Amino acid sequence: MHHFHYVGQNLHCESVDLAEVARLYGTPTYVTSAATMADNYNRLANSLTGLDVQLCYAMKANSGLAVLRHFARLGAAFDLVSGGELRRVLAAGADVKRSVFAGVGKTEAEIQLALESGIFSFHVESEPELARINHVAGKMGVKAPIAIRINPDVDAHTHAKITTGKSDNKFGIPLKFAAAAYEAASKYPHIQLRGVQMHIGSQLTEIGPFAEAVAKVAPFAAELKAKYGITYFSIGGGIGIVYKDALASGSAAWWDAQPAATRPLTPEAYGAALVPLLQPLGLKILLEPGRYMVGNAGVLLTRVEHLKRGSGKNFLIVDAAMNDLVRPAMYEAFHEIVPLHRDTTRRALVADVVGPICESGDCFAKDRQLQEVGEGEYIALMSAGAYGSTMSSRYNTRALPAEVMVQGSAFELVTARETFESMIAHEKIPAFLK
Ligand SMILES: *Cc1c(COP(=O)(O)O)cnc(C)c1O
């Protein structure tokens, strides 16, 4: 469910006409809906009643200060993966003390900053990392709270680049070595064993792998509670969103019409399956959803530059490119594409929707059926709120896109479009070329 819908023939986000946003701030521009983010947060939190839940939004999905502030006000903490992300949490005036620090390669400086900021826990992925955290905590004369990430060896049935819970990828410690890892960790003088963690992958649209992984790790979590007094079990993120029918999935009617067997995972189904498995543990449950929280809450607005008609192939060339939204190029991801102004009297058009970058991979959609649109008209790439702006780059010396947040009929620029001057501000010509 989300808040992007046509009012008359014009696509709106909540009560705001998106064409107005595009005209005012130019394109490419990301637009996020505050109401959709709040709904996502509340639905997930409510689906887990009966558990002591600490929801740590995985901010790598969308780490804009406005997004962080919004989630902080709703009650979220954060799952962060770098010193930069930690500083964003602070800059947003949000809570580090209930947040967790994940990632396989934390530097000493990052560990120190996290300890100084009172991080709730480090999620540890290896023995050498544990030794490093112990070392930094020792120098500071403190104990570092940690959880070890367990790799439950469950197939998440998702894209290879976003599956993380199989034994052959770089994440976590296999369950069969986990007891020994905790035993070793308990010997470090500056480590406090606070929890246990897992995260099996991203964009999961069925409950099976989640339930399988929780069932596999729960007995071990109980053991750790008895032995070391751990207080929490983090079950990671990974809840998927709807990409194919993105626009339609904004309405309850669409969800009601989906046959139960193929209905994409909802927070309610997630809670119904997992609460009974988790409740008996008597542990605090941490969740780390990223994509689910913001994915359907954002769109990327772009302007049509040209419609190039080829022999047997049409190309719709737009002003957004793979540097703004890399998911199609990187993960073969599908984003629904809709016009900001709908006109049912127009002919249909089948085209590849491409950006202006000099790479064949700079393609948002192949042979996509669209309403015919021409130069100067706007279209929206749906479901672009997660792993969109945070993965953007300056490739081809293209400025990072602008970002706008909507709430009701209010909207505001929350990230100004980058300027050329700021793009080159950190570069210089060396003395030997002067
Ligand atoms: C990326 C990540 C998440 C969030 O994944 P989503 O699929 O966006 O929910 C959660 N936990 C860890 C450890 C991650 O690396």
The ligand as an SDF file (V2000), in Angstrom:
LIG
                    3D

 15 15  0  0  0  0  0  0  0  0999 V2000
   21.1080   -4.6150    3.8860 C   0  0  0  0  0  0  0  0  0  0  0  0
   20.8630   -5.2080    5.2050 C   0  0  0  0  0  0  0  0  0  0  0  0
   19.6040   -5.1300    5.7770 C   0  0  0  0  0  0  0  0  0  0  0  0
   18.4090   -4.5370    5.0590 C   0  0  0  0  0  0  0  0  0  0  0  0
   18.0060   -5.3440    3.9900 O   0  0  0  0  0  0  0  0  0  0  0  0
   16.6130   -5.0340    3.2520 P   0  0  0  0  0  0  0  0  0  0  0  0
   16.4930   -6.1020    2.2440 O   0  0  0  0  0  0  0  0  0  0  0  0
   16.7580   -3.6930    2.6380 O   0  0  0  0  0  0  0  0  0  0  0  0
   15.5560   -5.0920    4.2800 O   0  0  0  0  0  0  0  0  0  0  0  0
   19.4430   -5.6110    7.0590 C   0  0  0  0  0  0  0  0  0  0  0  0
   20.4750   -6.1770    7.7430 N   0  0  0  0  0  0  0  0  0  0  0  0
   21.7040   -6.2850    7.1980 C   0  0  0  0  0  0  0  0  0  0  0  0
   22.7850   -6.9090    7.9890 C   0  0  0  0  0  0  0  0  0  0  0  0
   21.9390   -5.8100    5.9160 C   0  0  0  0  0  0  0  0  0  0  0  0
   23.1440   -5.9410    5.3810 O   0  0  0  0  0  0  0  0  0  0  0  0
  1  2  1  0
  2  3  1  0
  2 14  2  0
  3  4  1  0
  3 10  2  0
  4  5  1  0
  5  6  1  0
  6  7  2  0
  6  8  1  0
  6  9  1  0
 10 11  1  0
 11 12  2  0
 12 13  1  0
 12 14  1  0
 14 15  1  0
M  END
$$$$
